[in-house]
């Protein structure tokens, strides 16, 4: 396999570099021609086979530079391409005057509505444009007068009166057309209103039939709803009973704590100077109100300490058979 980048080349033994001479061919006569790659600047249609070639189609073209063809010192270029279907030659050139291209042979340029009449307008002078406008105005005036004569049966002497009558008739026709349009719109609105009302009535009848069908099936739905309500009521009662039971237990615990405190004070005996008798015992054994009881704090366990404690490491050297040396001192 050869190298991609050849660094050394092979020269045969019998190769003589002196045999190589500079050969000069004849100079090119005529316009300069070179091969270029271009895209079609416009849509065109081949006249030989009818093939359509869209704008932007790429071609291998020959570009010709005519020596004596210029427009205001701007060079004109000519391009030669071939049809993609029948290989017929198509020639077009640049048009610096109109900033466009002109097809010379082999194809026909497609119609472009946005450029319709553009070349003619560019070539038309101011005088020609004024003449054309005058001719158009005269033709329109002649058409209007002829129409007036035909409608009123008047001669050329009554052309002005005929024009005014025609204008009045045109205004009357326009007003009549406007009134007819308004009348049609009112009729259409009334018809739409009637249709919407009929649709509402039909929908109401249809909803009534559906309600009757639902009423026939209602017992099963009612039974299901009743069961759901009973389940919800049972759950609510259960939760209420549990809540009341917990509150009762809390009250009992508080009263028990007060009773224990009063019993302990009665067992210690009456204090000196106090009355001894059944009334005193009853007074002592009466439980204190729960509001004045202080919370009982257990003193069995010490309060937690957050002081860092260093654990003593265990001596596992004996398990491994290592004997420690006794210190000399």
C-alpha positions as CSV (number, residue, x, y, z in Angstrom):
1,X,0.0,0.0,0.0
2,X,1.4,3.4,-1.0
3,X,2.0,6.3,1.3
4,X,-0.5,9.0,1.7
5,X,2.2,11.7,1.7
6,X,4.9,10.6,-0.7
7,X,8.3,11.8,0.6
8,X,10.6,10.0,-2.0
9,X,9.9,9.4,-5.7
10,X,11.3,6.7,-7.9
11,X,13.5,7.6,-10.8
12,X,14.4,4.9,-13.3
13,X,18.1,4.3,-14.1
14,X,17.7,5.5,-17.7
15,X,15.9,8.7,-16.8
16,X,17.5,11.8,-18.3
17,X,16.3,15.2,-17.0
18,X,17.8,17.1,-19.9
19,X,15.2,15.5,-22.2
20,X,12.5,17.5,-20.4
21,X,12.0,20.8,-22.1
22,X,9.6,23.7,-21.7
23,X,6.8,23.4,-24.2
24,X,4.8,26.5,-25.0
25,X,1.5,26.1,-26.8
26,X,-0.2,28.7,-28.9
27,X,-1.9,31.5,-27.1
28,X,-5.6,31.3,-26.6
29,X,-7.5,33.2,-29.3
30,X,-10.9,34.7,-28.6
31,X,-12.7,35.2,-25.3
32,X,-11.4,33.7,-22.2
33,X,-13.2,30.4,-21.1
34,X,-12.9,28.6,-17.8
35,X,-14.9,25.9,-16.1
36,X,-16.8,27.0,-13.0
37,X,-19.4,25.5,-10.6
38,X,-22.5,27.7,-10.3
39,X,-26.1,27.6,-9.2
40,X,-29.0,28.6,-11.5
41,X,-29.8,32.2,-10.7
42,X,-33.5,31.7,-11.7
43,X,-36.0,29.0,-12.5
44,X,-36.0,27.9,-16.1
45,X,-37.6,25.3,-18.5
46,X,-35.7,23.5,-21.3
47,X,-37.2,24.2,-24.7
48,X,-36.0,20.8,-26.1
49,X,-37.5,18.4,-23.6
50,X,-39.6,20.6,-21.2
51,X,-37.5,19.7,-18.1
52,X,-38.0,22.1,-15.2
53,X,-34.9,23.3,-13.4
54,X,-35.4,25.2,-10.2
55,X,-33.5,28.1,-8.9
56,X,-30.3,27.0,-7.0
57,X,-29.7,23.9,-9.1
58,X,-25.9,23.3,-9.4
59,X,-24.2,23.0,-12.7
60,X,-20.7,22.6,-14.1
61,X,-20.7,25.5,-16.5
62,X,-18.3,27.1,-18.9
63,X,-17.8,30.8,-18.1
64,X,-17.0,33.0,-21.1
65,X,-15.6,36.5,-20.8
66,X,-16.2,38.4,-24.1
67,X,-13.7,41.1,-24.7
68,X,-15.8,43.6,-26.5
69,X,-19.1,43.2,-24.5
70,X,-19.4,45.7,-21.7
71,X,-22.0,48.0,-20.2
72,X,-20.6,51.3,-18.8
73,X,-17.2,49.6,-18.3
74,X,-18.9,46.6,-16.5
75,X,-17.9,43.3,-17.9
76,X,-20.6,41.0,-19.2
77,X,-20.2,37.2,-18.6
78,X,-21.8,34.4,-20.6
79,X,-22.4,30.9,-19.1
80,X,-23.0,27.6,-20.9
81,X,-24.8,24.8,-19.1
82,X,-26.6,21.6,-20.1
83,X,-30.1,20.3,-19.4
84,X,-30.2,17.7,-16.7
85,X,-32.5,15.5,-18.8
86,X,-31.5,15.8,-22.5
87,X,-28.1,17.5,-22.2
88,X,-29.2,20.3,-24.5
89,X,-27.0,23.4,-24.3
90,X,-28.4,26.4,-22.4
91,X,-26.8,29.8,-22.7
92,X,-27.5,32.8,-20.5
93,X,-25.6,36.0,-19.7
94,X,-25.5,38.8,-17.2
95,X,-27.5,42.0,-17.6
96,X,-25.8,44.8,-15.7
97,X,-28.3,47.4,-16.9
98,X,-31.3,45.7,-15.3
99,X,-29.2,43.9,-12.6
100,X,-30.5,40.6,-13.8
101,X,-29.8,37.7,-16.3
102,X,-31.0,37.1,-19.8
103,X,-31.5,33.7,-21.4
104,X,-30.1,33.6,-24.9
105,X,-30.6,30.0,-26.1
106,X,-31.9,26.6,-25.1
107,X,-34.4,27.5,-22.3
108,X,-37.2,29.8,-21.3
109,X,-37.3,31.6,-18.1
110,X,-40.3,31.0,-15.9
111,X,-42.7,33.8,-15.2
112,X,-42.0,35.7,-12.0
113,X,-45.1,37.8,-11.0
114,X,-43.1,40.2,-8.8
115,X,-40.9,41.1,-11.9
116,X,-43.7,41.3,-14.4
117,X,-43.3,44.3,-16.6
118,X,-40.2,45.4,-14.8
119,X,-38.0,45.4,-17.9
120,X,-40.5,47.4,-19.9
121,X,-40.8,50.0,-17.1
122,X,-37.0,50.4,-17.0
123,X,-36.8,50.9,-20.7
124,X,-39.8,53.3,-20.8
125,X,-38.8,57.0,-20.8
126,X,-40.6,59.9,-19.1
127,X,-42.2,61.1,-22.3
128,X,-43.4,57.6,-23.2
129,X,-44.8,57.2,-19.8
130,X,-46.8,60.5,-20.0
131,X,-48.1,59.5,-23.4
132,X,-49.2,56.2,-22.2
133,X,-51.1,57.8,-19.2
134,X,-52.8,60.3,-21.5
135,X,-54.0,57.5,-23.8
136,X,-55.3,55.5,-20.9
137,X,-57.2,58.5,-19.6
138,X,-58.7,59.2,-23.0
139,X,-59.8,55.6,-23.4
140,X,-61.5,55.6,-20.0
141,X,-63.4,58.9,-20.9
142,X,-64.6,57.4,-24.2
143,X,-65.8,54.3,-22.5
144,X,-67.8,56.3,-19.9
145,X,-69.4,58.5,-22.5
146,X,-70.4,55.6,-24.7
147,X,-72.1,53.9,-21.7
148,X,-74.1,57.0,-21.0
149,X,-75.3,57.3,-24.5
150,X,-76.4,53.7,-24.6
151,X,-78.4,54.0,-21.3
152,X,-80.1,57.3,-22.0
153,X,-80.4,57.2,-25.8
154,X,-78.9,60.7,-26.1
155,X,-76.5,62.1,-28.7
156,X,-73.1,63.5,-28.3
157,X,-74.4,67.0,-27.3
158,X,-75.9,65.7,-24.1
159,X,-72.9,63.7,-22.9
160,X,-72.4,65.7,-19.7
161,X,-76.0,65.3,-18.6
162,X,-75.9,61.6,-19.4
163,X,-72.8,61.3,-17.2
164,X,-74.5,62.9,-14.2
165,X,-77.6,60.8,-14.6
166,X,-75.5,57.7,-14.8
167,X,-73.7,58.7,-11.6
168,X,-77.0,59.2,-9.8
169,X,-78.2,55.8,-11.0
170,X,-75.0,54.2,-9.8
171,X,-75.5,55.8,-6.3
172,X,-79.1,54.5,-6.2
173,X,-78.0,51.0,-7.2
174,X,-75.3,51.2,-4.5
175,X,-77.8,52.2,-1.8
176,X,-80.2,49.5,-2.9
177,X,-77.4,46.9,-2.7
178,X,-76.5,48.2,0.8
179,X,-80.1,47.9,2.0
180,X,-80.4,44.4,0.5
181,X,-77.2,43.4,2.3
182,X,-78.5,44.8,5.6
183,X,-81.8,42.9,5.2
184,X,-80.0,39.7,4.4
185,X,-77.8,40.1,7.5
186,X,-81.0,40.7,9.7
187,X,-82.6,37.6,8.3
188,X,-79.5,35.5,8.9
189,X,-79.3,36.7,12.5
190,X,-83.0,35.9,13.1
191,X,-82.5,32.5,11.6
192,X,-79.5,31.8,13.8
193,X,-81.5,32.8,16.9
194,X,-84.3,30.5,15.9
195,X,-81.9,27.6,15.4
196,X,-80.2,28.2,18.7
197,X,-83.5,28.3,20.5
198,X,-84.6,25.0,18.9
199,X,-81.3,23.5,19.9
200,X,-81.8,24.5,23.5
201,X,-85.3,23.0,23.5
202,X,-84.1,19.8,22.0
203,X,-81.3,19.6,24.5
204,X,-83.8,20.2,27.4
205,X,-86.0,17.3,26.1
206,X,-82.9,15.0,25.8
207,X,-81.8,15.9,29.4
208,X,-85.3,15.1,30.7
209,X,-85.1,11.5,29.2
210,X,-81.7,11.0,30.7
211,X,-83.0,12.1,34.1
212,X,-85.7,9.5,33.9
213,X,-83.2,6.8,33.1
214,X,-81.1,7.8,36.0
215,X,-84.2,7.8,38.3
216,X,-84.8,4.2,37.3
217,X,-81.3,3.2,38.4
218,X,-81.3,5.5,41.5
219,X,-82.1,2.8,44.3
220,X,-78.7,1.1,43.8
221,X,-76.9,4.4,43.9
222,X,-78.9,5.4,47.0
223,X,-78.0,2.2,48.8
224,X,-74.3,2.7,48.0
225,X,-74.4,6.3,49.3
226,X,-76.2,5.2,52.5
227,X,-73.6,2.6,53.2
228,X,-70.8,5.1,52.7
229,X,-72.5,7.5,55.1
230,X,-73.0,4.8,57.7
231,X,-69.3,3.9,57.4
232,X,-68.2,7.5,57.8
233,X,-70.5,7.9,60.8
234,X,-69.1,4.8,62.5
235,X,-65.6,5.9,61.9
236,X,-66.3,9.3,63.4
237,X,-67.9,7.8,66.5
238,X,-65.0,5.4,67.0
239,X,-62.5,8.2,66.8
240,X,-64.6,10.4,69.2
241,X,-64.8,7.5,71.7
242,X,-61.1,6.9,71.6
243,X,-60.4,10.6,72.1
244,X,-62.8,10.8,75.1
245,X,-61.2,7.6,76.6
246,X,-57.7,9.1,76.4
247,X,-58.9,12.3,78.1
248,X,-60.6,10.3,80.9
249,X,-57.4,8.4,81.5
250,X,-55.4,11.6,81.7
251,X,-57.9,13.0,84.3
252,X,-57.7,9.8,86.4
253,X,-53.9,9.9,86.4
254,X,-53.8,13.5,87.6
255,X,-56.4,12.7,90.4
256,X,-54.4,9.6,91.4
257,X,-51.2,11.6,91.8
258,X,-53.0,14.1,94.1
259,X,-54.5,11.3,96.2
260,X,-51.1,9.7,96.7
261,X,-49.7,13.0,97.9
262,X,-52.5,13.6,100.4
263,X,-52.2,10.0,101.7
264,X,-48.5,10.4,102.3
265,X,-49.0,13.6,104.3
266,X,-51.7,11.9,106.4
267,X,-49.5,8.9,107.2
268,X,-46.7,11.2,108.5
269,X,-49.1,12.4,111.3
270,X,-50.5,15.7,112.4
271,X,-48.0,18.4,112.9
272,X,-47.7,20.0,116.3
273,X,-50.2,22.6,117.0
274,X,-52.7,21.2,114.5
275,X,-56.2,20.0,115.4
276,X,-56.6,16.2,115.9
277,X,-60.0,14.8,115.1
278,X,-62.2,13.4,112.3
279,X,-62.6,16.8,110.8
280,X,-58.8,17.3,110.6
281,X,-58.3,13.9,109.1
282,X,-61.0,14.5,106.5
283,X,-59.4,17.9,105.7
284,X,-56.0,16.2,105.4
285,X,-57.3,13.4,103.2
286,X,-59.1,15.7,100.8
287,X,-57.2,15.7,97.5
288,X,-55.6,18.9,96.5
289,X,-56.8,20.7,93.4
290,X,-55.1,19.5,90.3
291,X,-54.1,23.1,89.2
292,X,-51.7,23.5,92.2
293,X,-49.9,20.1,91.7
294,X,-46.2,20.5,90.8
295,X,-44.8,18.2,88.2
296,X,-43.0,15.2,89.7
297,X,-39.4,15.0,88.6
298,X,-37.7,11.7,88.9
299,X,-34.3,11.9,90.7
300,X,-33.2,8.3,90.2
301,X,-31.1,8.9,87.1
302,X,-28.6,11.8,86.9
303,X,-29.0,14.4,84.3
304,X,-27.2,13.6,81.0
305,X,-23.8,15.1,80.7
306,X,-22.2,16.1,77.5
307,X,-18.6,16.0,78.8
308,X,-16.2,14.1,76.7
309,X,-15.2,10.8,78.2
310,X,-12.0,9.1,77.2
311,X,-12.4,5.3,77.3
312,X,-9.5,3.3,78.5
313,X,-8.1,1.0,75.9
314,X,-8.1,-2.7,76.7
315,X,-4.8,-4.5,76.8
316,X,-5.0,-7.3,74.2
317,X,-1.4,-8.1,74.1
318,X,-1.9,-11.2,76.4
319,X,-4.2,-12.7,73.9
320,X,-1.5,-12.5,71.2
321,X,1.2,-13.9,73.5
322,X,3.1,-10.7,73.9
323,X,4.7,-10.0,77.2
324,X,5.3,-6.5,78.3
325,X,8.6,-5.5,79.7
326,X,8.6,-4.3,83.2
327,X,9.9,-0.8,83.7
328,X,13.3,-0.6,85.2
329,X,12.4,2.2,87.5
